[in-house]
Amino acid sequence: MDVSEAIERRISVRAFRPDPVPRALVAEILERAARAPSGGNLQPWRVYALAGKPLAAFTAAVAQKPAGEPMEYHVYPPDLWDPFRTRRFENGEQLYASVGVGRENKAERLRWFARNAQFFGAPVGLFFCLDRKLGPPQWADLGMYMQSVMLLAVERGLDTCPQEFWARYPQTVAAHVGLPEDHMVFSGMALGYRDPEHPINAWRSTRDHADLWLELKGFA
């Protein structure tokens, strides 16, 4: 599989099979991803992987706090503006439509959203953290590390779903993984084998045409 194929195949999978992922395979992916670039080679990432009983204990603790906890950052800017607001709205509409949930069915939408708290049934939960004194450039570095994890997972027959949802549970995550006090939770990620029969995994989010965001200048 080449890089182009991995990029094309990667989607945010929201229904996984329960099949366990070998520890050695998870470690290999996370270690290889550390070849991701980072400014000054700071390598700002700190990563935790949960499976089995630790993962079950963590999700049980989260279930006791359905309202979440005080967040350390906004996943989206307040009062999101266009075109970003429209993109987010359309993405949500398309996602719920893939499982037959209409806009008026608030209860069912909340139920689907709550599946985040179980990593969508994935057997592995990952957390990506960094020193809270680091700035936006290092957050970008951590994003490049996460993208490397996702593409390596595809290469090895696995799937993922990045989840900034876990910014809603900074205290619970920190307690269960032993996060140092000077570090913060940036994002989580579900990792496992996709359920190919589930309709939500047949849906793909749209992308704007490059004419809307790309300019090429000075080329022959």
C-alpha positions as CSV (number, residue, x, y, z in Angstrom):
1,M,0.0,0.0,0.0
2,D,1.4,3.4,-0.9
3,V,0.8,6.7,0.8
4,S,-1.9,7.8,-1.6
5,E,-3.9,4.6,-1.0
6,A,-3.6,5.0,2.8
7,I,-4.8,8.6,2.6
8,E,-7.8,7.6,0.4
9,R,-8.7,4.6,2.6
10,R,-8.5,6.5,5.9
11,I,-11.8,7.5,7.4
12,S,-13.0,8.3,10.9
13,V,-14.5,4.9,11.7
14,R,-17.4,5.0,14.2
15,A,-18.2,1.3,14.5
16,F,-15.5,-1.3,15.4
17,R,-15.3,-5.0,15.8
18,P,-14.3,-6.1,19.3
19,D,-11.3,-8.1,18.0
20,P,-8.2,-7.3,20.1
21,V,-5.2,-5.7,18.6
22,P,-1.8,-7.2,19.5
23,R,0.3,-5.1,21.9
24,A,3.3,-5.5,19.7
25,L,1.4,-4.1,16.7
26,V,0.1,-1.1,18.7
27,A,3.6,-0.4,20.0
28,E,5.1,-0.6,16.5
29,I,2.6,1.9,15.0
30,L,3.1,4.4,17.8
31,E,6.9,4.1,17.7
32,R,7.2,4.4,13.9
33,A,4.9,7.4,13.9
34,A,7.6,9.2,16.0
35,R,9.4,9.9,12.7
36,A,6.8,12.7,12.3
37,P,8.4,16.1,12.0
38,S,8.4,18.6,14.8
39,G,9.9,22.0,15.0
40,G,13.4,21.9,16.5
41,N,12.8,18.2,16.9
42,L,11.0,18.9,20.2
43,Q,8.9,15.7,19.8
44,P,6.2,17.2,22.1
45,W,4.0,14.1,22.1
46,R,3.2,12.0,25.1
47,V,1.1,9.0,24.3
48,Y,-1.0,6.5,26.3
49,A,-2.6,3.4,25.0
50,L,-5.4,1.5,26.9
51,A,-6.9,-1.9,26.2
52,G,-8.6,-4.7,28.1
53,K,-9.3,-4.1,31.8
54,P,-7.7,-0.6,32.0
55,L,-9.8,0.5,29.1
56,A,-13.0,-0.9,30.6
57,A,-12.3,0.8,33.9
58,F,-11.7,4.1,32.2
59,T,-14.9,4.0,30.1
60,A,-16.9,3.0,33.3
61,A,-15.5,6.0,35.0
62,V,-16.5,8.3,32.1
63,A,-20.0,6.8,32.2
64,Q,-20.4,8.3,35.7
65,K,-19.9,11.8,34.3
66,P,-22.2,12.2,31.3
67,A,-22.0,16.0,31.5
68,G,-18.2,16.0,31.2
69,E,-15.7,18.2,33.1
70,P,-14.3,21.7,32.7
71,M,-12.4,21.8,29.4
72,E,-8.9,23.3,29.0
73,Y,-9.5,24.5,25.5
74,H,-12.3,25.0,23.0
75,V,-12.5,22.3,20.3
76,Y,-14.2,24.9,18.0
77,P,-14.0,28.7,18.3
78,P,-17.1,30.3,19.9
79,D,-19.6,31.6,17.4
80,L,-18.1,29.7,14.5
81,W,-18.4,31.6,11.2
82,D,-18.7,30.6,7.6
83,P,-17.5,28.7,5.7
84,F,-16.5,26.7,8.8
85,R,-20.0,26.8,10.4
86,T,-21.6,25.4,7.3
87,R,-19.1,22.7,6.8
88,R,-19.5,21.5,10.4
89,F,-23.3,21.6,10.1
90,E,-23.4,19.7,6.8
91,N,-20.9,17.1,8.2
92,G,-23.2,16.4,11.2
93,E,-26.3,16.2,9.0
94,Q,-24.6,13.7,6.6
95,L,-23.2,11.6,9.5
96,Y,-26.6,11.2,11.2
97,A,-28.4,10.6,7.9
98,S,-26.1,7.6,7.3
99,V,-27.7,5.9,10.2
100,G,-31.2,7.2,9.5
101,V,-31.4,9.7,12.4
102,G,-33.2,12.9,11.5
103,R,-32.5,16.4,12.8
104,E,-35.6,16.3,15.0
105,N,-34.6,13.2,16.8
106,K,-32.5,14.8,19.5
107,A,-32.4,11.8,21.8
108,E,-31.1,9.5,19.2
109,R,-28.5,12.0,18.1
110,L,-27.3,12.3,21.7
111,R,-27.1,8.5,22.0
112,W,-24.9,8.4,18.9
113,F,-22.7,11.2,20.2
114,A,-22.3,9.3,23.5
115,R,-20.7,6.4,21.6
116,N,-17.6,8.6,21.7
117,A,-17.3,7.7,25.3
118,Q,-16.9,4.0,24.4
119,F,-14.4,4.7,21.6
120,F,-17.1,3.5,19.3
121,G,-16.5,-0.1,20.5
122,A,-12.8,-0.1,19.5
123,P,-10.5,-2.4,21.6
124,V,-7.8,0.2,21.9
125,G,-8.1,3.8,23.2
126,L,-5.2,6.2,22.6
127,F,-4.5,9.6,24.3
128,F,-2.3,12.3,22.9
129,C,-1.0,14.7,25.5
130,L,1.7,17.5,25.7
131,D,3.3,19.8,28.2
132,R,0.7,22.6,28.8
133,K,3.4,25.3,28.5
134,L,4.0,24.5,24.8
135,G,2.3,26.6,22.2
136,P,0.3,26.3,18.9
137,P,3.4,25.2,16.9
138,Q,3.8,22.2,19.1
139,W,0.1,21.4,18.9
140,A,0.5,21.3,15.1
141,D,3.5,18.9,15.6
142,L,1.3,16.6,17.7
143,G,-1.3,16.7,14.9
144,M,1.3,15.5,12.4
145,Y,2.2,12.7,14.8
146,M,-1.5,11.7,15.0
147,Q,-1.8,11.7,11.2
148,S,1.2,9.4,11.0
149,V,-0.4,7.1,13.5
150,M,-3.6,7.0,11.4
151,L,-1.8,6.3,8.1
152,L,0.4,3.6,9.6
153,A,-2.7,2.0,11.1
154,V,-4.3,1.8,7.7
155,E,-1.2,0.2,6.3
156,R,-1.5,-2.5,8.9
157,G,-5.1,-3.2,8.2
158,L,-6.5,-1.2,11.1
159,D,-8.7,1.9,11.4
160,T,-9.0,4.9,13.6
161,C,-11.2,7.7,14.7
162,P,-9.5,10.8,16.1
163,Q,-11.5,12.2,19.0
164,E,-11.1,15.7,20.4
165,F,-14.2,14.6,22.4
166,W,-11.8,13.6,25.1
167,A,-11.0,17.3,25.8
168,R,-14.3,17.0,27.7
169,Y,-12.7,14.7,30.3
170,P,-9.3,16.0,31.1
171,Q,-9.4,15.1,34.8
172,T,-10.6,11.5,34.2
173,V,-8.1,10.9,31.5
174,A,-5.2,12.3,33.6
175,A,-6.2,10.1,36.6
176,H,-6.4,6.9,34.6
177,V,-3.2,7.3,32.6
178,G,-1.1,8.9,35.3
179,L,-0.6,12.1,33.4
180,P,1.9,14.5,35.0
181,E,0.3,17.7,36.3
182,D,2.3,19.9,33.9
183,H,0.8,18.0,30.9
184,M,-2.7,18.3,29.3
185,V,-4.9,16.1,27.2
186,F,-5.1,17.2,23.5
187,S,-7.0,14.4,21.9
188,G,-7.9,10.8,22.0
189,M,-8.2,8.2,19.2
190,A,-10.1,4.9,18.8
191,L,-8.0,2.2,17.2
192,G,-9.1,-1.2,15.9
193,Y,-10.7,-3.1,13.1
194,R,-13.7,-1.5,11.4
195,D,-17.1,-3.2,11.3
196,P,-17.6,-3.4,7.5
197,E,-21.3,-4.1,7.8
198,H,-22.2,-1.0,9.8
199,P,-23.8,1.7,7.6
200,I,-22.0,4.6,9.4
201,N,-18.7,3.2,8.0
202,A,-20.0,3.5,4.5
203,W,-20.4,7.3,4.8
204,R,-17.6,9.6,3.8
205,S,-17.4,13.3,4.6
206,T,-17.2,15.6,1.6
207,R,-14.3,17.9,0.7
208,D,-14.4,21.3,-1.0
209,H,-13.0,21.6,-4.5
210,A,-9.4,22.7,-4.4
211,D,-10.4,25.9,-6.4
212,L,-11.8,27.2,-3.2
213,W,-8.7,27.0,-1.1
214,L,-5.7,26.4,-3.3
215,E,-3.6,28.9,-5.3
216,L,-0.6,27.9,-7.5
217,K,1.6,30.7,-8.6
218,G,4.7,30.9,-10.7
219,F,4.5,27.5,-12.3
220,A,5.2,26.9,-16.0
